[in-house]
């Protein structure tokens, strides 16, 4: 029975190797490249940024004149009857009158209390906010992709550790059966070894599901077929050179959330400037050309035509509007004060989050070094314990406990590596390191 199981296991391993080579090999760089091209959040943010880019124009701010053209034609049919003192009678039935007109007009606001300048600056700020929002979407997506990618690596590493645990349990069962064959082990010990082996098989199957789910999540972020299978990397490389002081210095200049809050304050200042606009007069220029022609079958004039230019300057000033100007100015100043508070709040939140994430990063980096040592010791203990079990100086229960300690050490190491990498990614996202410097 043991030989049959070993043959089945060997066939399964060979099949797994064949599938491994048939699967797509996906590096982190390739995953990021695919996400930059396909991810829906990034594509939506880029589209919205293009809208803001289109809106940031001189015409939209009111700098340019408006030129309109109009043309029209109308006809009327009338009946005219006229009787004079002399006895003459003029009777015109179905008399048609045709009127045609065409014109071009230019209206240009020359001065509006500097509102157009503030409006243009405001539109440019929105354009820059659109660029920052795009950057923020890219940063969030890249952080998700990196975390999802290394989660696949993490789940794969856990699968490898469980396969190693399964191999140990198979060795234990083989030794127990051999010892039972010579009468130095009870059948109960063999059965317990088989139960523990099946427990390890069950854990391995559950881990395969976790690995498949991790791959599905990554495929979803890459906006591709979620059933697509692939092979990711097998190691998690962690930077150990991140410095909290340097990260803090980058935070104000390169954190996208902070930059958005700063832009919001700038827009609020421009709104205050805009609120002063009604207190100044408005001056405009208008120029026009018109041509009109009328033809009539009734009346004394058969046809008439008029054409000519019109031009002039207009000026207007609101003397009183029910104190609405004062109200708008007060509201704009209150909004500015609110934006200043929002900026301070954002800065406080971001700095606090940076401290929390760095503490998590620093702790898990230290745990990684510690667990590497624990894994090495635990692995050596397993090898020694297997030999002692073979010689009969160690019980099956003690061997299982050593095996579990080794598996727990592997689990802690893998978890610490992943948590350190996730914290590292978040730190780089917060300080502009995922996309690059904003300077």
Secondary structure as the mmCIF struct_conf table of DSSP 4:
data_model
#
loop_
_struct_conf.conf_type_id
_struct_conf.id
_struct_conf.beg_label_comp_id
_struct_conf.beg_label_asym_id
_struct_conf.beg_label_seq_id
_struct_conf.end_label_comp_id
_struct_conf.end_label_asym_id
_struct_conf.end_label_seq_id
HELX_RH_AL_P HELX_RH_AL_P1 UNK A 2 UNK A 22
BEND BEND1 UNK A 23 UNK A 23
STRN STRN1 UNK A 24 UNK A 25
HELX_RH_AL_P HELX_RH_AL_P2 UNK A 28 UNK A 38
HELX_RH_AL_P HELX_RH_AL_P3 UNK A 40 UNK A 55
BEND BEND2 UNK A 57 UNK A 57
HELX_RH_AL_P HELX_RH_AL_P4 UNK A 58 UNK A 61
TURN_TY1_P TURN_TY1_P1 UNK A 62 UNK A 62
BEND BEND3 UNK A 64 UNK A 64
STRN STRN2 UNK A 66 UNK A 83
TURN_TY1_P TURN_TY1_P2 UNK A 85 UNK A 86
BEND BEND4 UNK A 87 UNK A 87
STRN STRN3 UNK A 89 UNK A 111
BEND BEND5 UNK A 112 UNK A 112
TURN_TY1_P TURN_TY1_P3 UNK A 113 UNK A 114
HELX_RH_AL_P HELX_RH_AL_P5 UNK A 115 UNK A 181
TURN_TY1_P TURN_TY1_P4 UNK A 182 UNK A 183
BEND BEND6 UNK A 184 UNK A 185
HELX_RH_AL_P HELX_RH_AL_P6 UNK A 187 UNK A 221
TURN_TY1_P TURN_TY1_P5 UNK A 222 UNK A 223
BEND BEND7 UNK A 224 UNK A 224
TURN_TY1_P TURN_TY1_P6 UNK A 226 UNK A 227
STRN STRN4 UNK A 230 UNK A 231
BEND BEND8 UNK A 234 UNK A 234
HELX_RH_AL_P HELX_RH_AL_P7 UNK A 244 UNK A 254
HELX_RH_AL_P HELX_RH_AL_P8 UNK A 256 UNK A 275
TURN_TY1_P TURN_TY1_P7 UNK A 276 UNK A 276
HELX_RH_3T_P HELX_RH_3T_P1 UNK A 277 UNK A 279
BEND BEND9 UNK A 280 UNK A 280
STRN STRN5 UNK A 282 UNK A 296
BEND BEND10 UNK A 297 UNK A 300
BEND BEND11 UNK A 302 UNK A 302
STRN STRN6 UNK A 303 UNK A 316
BEND BEND12 UNK A 319 UNK A 319
TURN_TY1_P TURN_TY1_P8 UNK A 322 UNK A 323
HELX_RH_AL_P HELX_RH_AL_P9 UNK A 324 UNK A 391
TURN_TY1_P TURN_TY1_P9 UNK A 392 UNK A 392
BEND BEND13 UNK A 393 UNK A 394
HELX_RH_AL_P HELX_RH_AL_P10 UNK A 396 UNK A 430
TURN_TY1_P TURN_TY1_P10 UNK A 431 UNK A 435
#
